[in-house]
C-alpha cells in the first residue's frame, strides 16, 4: 500500500476540476482508484467480448472498480470468469467529510465530518447479491478503505451528491482465496458459534454479523452444523488452512 502515491493521485485528479472538484465525466473515486491500481493508461477501458473492463494488469487479470451494487455485474462476471482472473475493487468511505458546493461561484461551505463510520464489513451487503459466484476460484475482492471529501450541490432540495473525492487510502483488505475470509472470523470465537457470538467477538452489529455469516456460508469459509433454539450454529471450515 503506497499511501503517498495515492495522495498524489488524489491531488492530481482534484486539480483537473474546478476549484479542486472533479468535473470530468468519470467520478473521483473511480478515477483515482483505477489510476492507482493500474498506472498504465493504455491498459484502461479494455474491450473484452461485448464488455469493457475498467483495467487489466500486465499478466491479464481484470480489475473492476465497483462503487455501486455488485448485482449489476452479473453479466460481466458471466463473460469474464470463464477465461480470466477478476478482482473487484470495492471502495468504502470510512472517514467522510461533507461540504456544500455552489456551482456558479465555485465556493465551498459548511464542511463537517460525518459521524457515520463504515468499515470492511460493508462488503457483505454486496457479496450477498452475487453469492452464486463466491466459490469461483478466479474471483477476488480488494476492499479499499478511504478518507473522502463529499460535495453536495448547494440549493438542491434533494441535497444531491455532486462528487466524492478520495483524499487518503487508510487500509486495504484483500480476499484472494478462501483462507482470506478468516480476517472476519476472530480467534476468540467459540466452537460452534452463533451470529450473536460473531457480533460480540468482532465488535460489529448483529445485522452485519448475519450478513457476513450468510455470505461466508455460501463462500465455504464456514459450515452450518445445526441450531440452538432459533439460532444457526456455525464452525469454521476445517479444511481451510488457518
N, C-alpha and C positions, 0 to 999 in steps of 0.2 A: 504494500500500500504506500504510494508516494503522495503524501498529503501536500507537499509543496507544489508539485507539478499540477495536482488537482486544483489548488487555489489559483495558480497562474492561468489555467484554462478558464476558470470561473471569471476572472478579471477580463480576460480577452473577449469572452462572449459578451460580458456586460458592456464593454466599450463599443461593440458593434450596434448597440441600440441607443435610442435617445435617452440621454442622461443616465446611462448605465442600465436601462431596462431593455431586455431583449425584444426587439420589434420585428424580428425575422419570422418567416413562416413556421420555422421549427421552434418549439418551445425550449426554454432554457435548460431544464434538467435533462431532457432527452439529448439535446445538442452537446452539452458538456460531457455527459457520460459516454456518448458514442466516441467523442474525440479522445477521451481519457483511456478507454479500454481498447481503442484501435486508432492510434495517431495517424496512420496512413490513410489519407482521404480517398485514395484510389481503391481502397477496399471497403468503402461505404456504399450503401444502396446497390447491392449486387442482385441482379436478376437470377433467380433460381426457379426454373419452371415458370408457373404462372404468377409467382410471388416475388417480392423484393425483400431481401434480408437487410436489416439495419447495417450490419457489417460482418465481415468474415476475418478469421485470423489467418496467419501465414500457413498454418497446417490444415486449413479448411474447415475449422469449427465455425458454425454460425452463431453470431451474437445478436440477440434481440433485446432491446431496451423496452421494457413494458411498464408504462406508467399508469395503465388503465386495466380493465378487467382481463384476467387471463382467459376467460371463456371465449373471448373474441379471437383467440389464437388457434383454435382447434383445427381449422382447415390448413393453416400454415404448418402446424405440427404434423398433421397427417402427411403433408407433402415433404417436409424436411426430414423427419425422423427415420424414414426408410433408408436414407443414404448418408445422413450427416450427424455429427455430434452437434447438439444445440445447447447453448447456455442462455437462459433467460435472466437478464439483469434487472433486478427489481429495486427501484429507489424508494426509500422510506424517509420522509421528513421528520427526523427525530427531534430536532430543535428548530423551531419555526418563528421567524419574525414577520410581522404583518404591517404593511404600510398602505396608505391610500394615494393613488396616482391621478393627477389632473392631466389628461391627455393634451389639453390645449396649452397649458403653461409649462408642463413638464415638472411641476412641483410635487414633491413627496411630503406627506404629513401624517401625523398620528402613529408613528412607529411604536409597536408594542410587541412583547413576547407572548406568544400563545401558551397558555397554561397546559394545554393538552400535550401529552408525551407519547410518541409512537416508538415501537421497537421492532426487532426482527420477527416477533410472534405475529405481526400483522400479515405476514405472507400466507399464513394458513387459511385466511379468508379466501384468498385467490387459489391456493392449491386445491381446495375442496372442489372447485369448479372444473378442474382438469384431472381429477383423481384417477381416471382410467388410464392416464399416461404416466403415472408416477413410477411404475415398475419398468419403464423403458430405460435400459442402462445408458443410453446415449443422450438422455435429457438431464440437464444440470441447472442449478439455480445459484445466483450470486446476489445476496442482499446488500445493498449499499445504503448505509445509514448516513444521512446528510444533515447539515445545518443549512437552512434555506431562508431566503428573503422572498416573501409573497407580496405581490402587488394587486390591490383591488381598485377597480375603477371608481373614482370619486364621483358622487352624484348618481350612481347607478343604484336604484332601489333594491335590486336583487343582490347588491354587493358582489357582483360577478368578479371572479379572479381574472386578472389580465395576464399575468405570467408568474412563474416561480423561478427564481434563480438560485442555484446551489452556491454556497459560499465556502463550505468545508466538507471534506469526507471524514466522518468520525469513526467509522468501523465498517468492516466487511465480514459477512458470514457466508461461507460457501457451502453448498450442498452438491457435491460432485459424485458421491457414492452413498450407498445405504448407511454406512457407518457414520456419515456426517450428521445424520439426524440425531445422533447421541448428544449433540450440542443442546438439544431441547429436553433431554432426559437426565435430570440431576442424579448424581451417585447416591444421594440421600433418600431416593425413592424406596419404599418397602417393596417386597415381593410376596404376592401380587400387589398392584396399586390401582387406585381409582382416579377419576377426574379430580376429586377433591384433594387427593394426595399430591397430584401433579401441580395443582393450583398452589397449594401450600409450599411445596418444596422449591418450586421455580419462582414463586413470588409474582404470579400472574393471576388475572381474573379467572373465575371458573368458566366463563364463556370462552376465553382464549384457550384454556386447557381442553375444553370439549372439542373445539375446532382442531386443535393440534392432534389429539388422540384419534379423532375420526380420520384425519389425514395420514397420520403415522401408521395406522392400521392398514389403510389402503396401500401405503408405500411398502409395507412389510417390515417396518422398524419395530413394531410392537405386535403382540398377538393377544386376542381376547381369550380368556380362559374360563369364563363363566360370569356369574353375577353374585353380588352381595346385596340383598334387598333389591332396590331399583337401580343399583349402580353396576356398570360393567366392571369386570376385573381384567387387568392387563399385566403382561410381563414383557420385558424387553426380549426381542427376538434372540434366542440363544445361539443362533448360527451366525450372527453379525459380530465381527471382531470388535472388542472393546477399545 
